[in-house]
Amino acid sequence: MSNPFQIQRELRYGSPVCDEILTGRYFTIGYSWYFRQPKWVLEIINPNSHFEWEVGRKNNFRADIRIPRRFRAGLKAYVGSGYDRGHLAASANQDELDIQNSETFLLSNMSPQKPDFNRRIWRELEIAIRKLNEQKNILETYVLTAPVFYFDHTIETIGDETEKYGIDVPIPHAFVKSVLAEDNRGRLKLWTFEMENKKLSGNLEDFLVVTYDVEQKVGGRFWDRVAGGDLHSQKRKPRKMWKLD
């Protein structure tokens, strides 16, 4: 079996552990059988930047049949739940080819998100990351997105446990985005955000956190192939948002 780290560009700087790695054409999913959703998703923002067109949003939500039925979410789990099918790799991050955009609508790329969260500050963060990626001195922008479960909190689910195989899907308490930007001189800069899965107010900068702290919650280092471990220090304060110096 080939090593996905050798063929998937987005895994160049590493990834946390997971139950199963689902390698796609344009991003990689680290899947959790227990939670029936991604443990993390790792992408490069619009990696096909040589294309000059953008495609329309596909909206073809569907189950990922690479995952055994008893371990995967289906569309019925979300019906009437009051939760959005929240993208981890955003549709607008992968919109230069039809198949590229279509892959983001696999439910293996989704977690239950509160509508007031998904459609507001989460979307605002996604837009801000795309603006970072558009800066002329940025070569590539890697984004790792992960749901967070606080085990000292009650975990609620959506879906119907009485159905065959049980399609209940746990609702994350929060979400993390860790943004690793490589500039055209090969220098790396890191920003990590943690946001609770609810309606939030404030500026995006308010949600910057020390990467090490959320790595302990998600389980495993995010960028474990970065030499020296300087991005994972317990003592470093979060870098100011999009400060490249």
Buried (B, 14 or more C-beta within 10 A) or exposed (E): EEEBBEEBBBBBBBBBEBEBBBBBEBBBBBBBBEBBBBBBBBBBBBBEEEEEEEBEEBEEBEBBEBBEEEBBBBEBBBEEBEBBBBBBBBBBBBBBBEEBBBBBBBBBBBBBBBEBBBBBBBBEBBEBBBEBBEEEEBEBBBBBBBBBBEEEEEEEBBBEEEEEEBBBBBBBBBBBBBBBBBBEEEEBBBBBBBBBBEEBEEEBEEBBBBBBEBBEBBBBBBBBEBEEEEBBEEEEEBBEBBEEE
